[in-house]
Amino acid sequence: MATAAVLAATLALFLRAAAATAATAAAEADRIGRLPGQPPVNFSMYSGYVTVDAAAGRALFYWFIEAAGVPAESAPLVLWLNGGPGCSSVGYGASEELGAFRINADGRTLYLNPYPWNKVANMLFLDSPAGVGYSYSNSTSDLYTAGDNKTAHDSYNFLVNWLERFPQYKHRDFYITGESYAGHYVPQLSQLVYRNNKGIEKPILNFKGFMVGNAVIDDYHDFIGTFEYLWTHGLISDETYEKLRLACQFDVSEHASKECNKVFDIAEAEEGNIDAYSIYTPTCKKTSLHKRRLIRGRTVLRPGCPEGTIPARRSTPRSTTTYLRCRELCMPMSPEYRIPG
């Protein structure tokens, strides 16, 4: 009996060591040695694919940037999700907003972002759902059946499988963050993590909370809230505000009537050349498309200044396919997340 126990313990140790070795090898295969045109850095980066549905051939792409301002070994793990729906967290969040680098106007070199989130956390940027950014599926139907519920479950599967590749981040303080249509992604994924953690004394996803900026929640509240904000901050006139209230049906912002569109044009002209996302910051050149995106609907709610310097084409070394930072997705909402108007 004693011999059997010793053998069992030895086998268990061997299997754990083999699993750890496999995880290390998988992580090292994803390590980014150096990006083209990158300045010197004192932190590690990884990117690659994690399968979330083997039968469908569905895999999500990530870019992981370890903490630099604080020890990576103790810093929290933060997941970032861009919205759209259909916008890349790698193409927007990591490249233009809160990642470690920004892209120079030449489109070939990088410079350090002075305000990266990896100063305080290990940042995990995820292209989700499949079809967004570099994430893909071998089942064409997946590209037309994306929805809030499916996206949440795929993201959860990604996290669990990713932690097998990076086991040192198991049990680490974990936060879920995002913007825009991530007003759906973030709370729904958070709820799924919370529910799956119930009854587990020490869950591998040590969920501590979530944050959402500029969140898309539902058409009615988002749409009317935009005009309430513009009006109460003196950016549109009382007359235009009243016309908007009379002409626009706020729960169908993406299919406004002709009368509503006419008042949109007036409101847009009155708003002028300001950054509607941050009205007190210095202005920059903005395209009318950027302003219409904010004022007319929920397509891509994000600042417009940085993107003017970013080339529209990003490609892998083996591909020259045009990279779309955002693509149109049909995202049916889960009924339990619909907010009554």
Buried (B, 14 or more C-beta within 10 A) or exposed (E): EEEEEEEEEEEEEEEEEEEEEEBBEBBEEBEBEEBEBBEEBEBBBBBBBBEBBEEBEBBBBBBBBBBBBBEBEEBBBBBBBBBBBBBBBBBBBBBBBBBBBBBEEEEEBBEBBEEBBBBBBBBBBBBBBBBBBBBBBEBEEBBEBBBBBBBBBBBBBBBBBBBBBBBBBBBBBBBBBBBBBBBBBBBBBBBBBEEBBEEEEEBBBBBEEBBBBBBBBBBBBBBBEBBBEBBEEEBBEEEBBEBBBEBBEBEBBEEBEEEBEEBBEBBBEBBEEBBBBEBEEEEEEBEEEBBBBBBBBBBBBBBBBBBEEBEEEBEEEEEEEEBBBBBEBEBEBBEEBEEEE
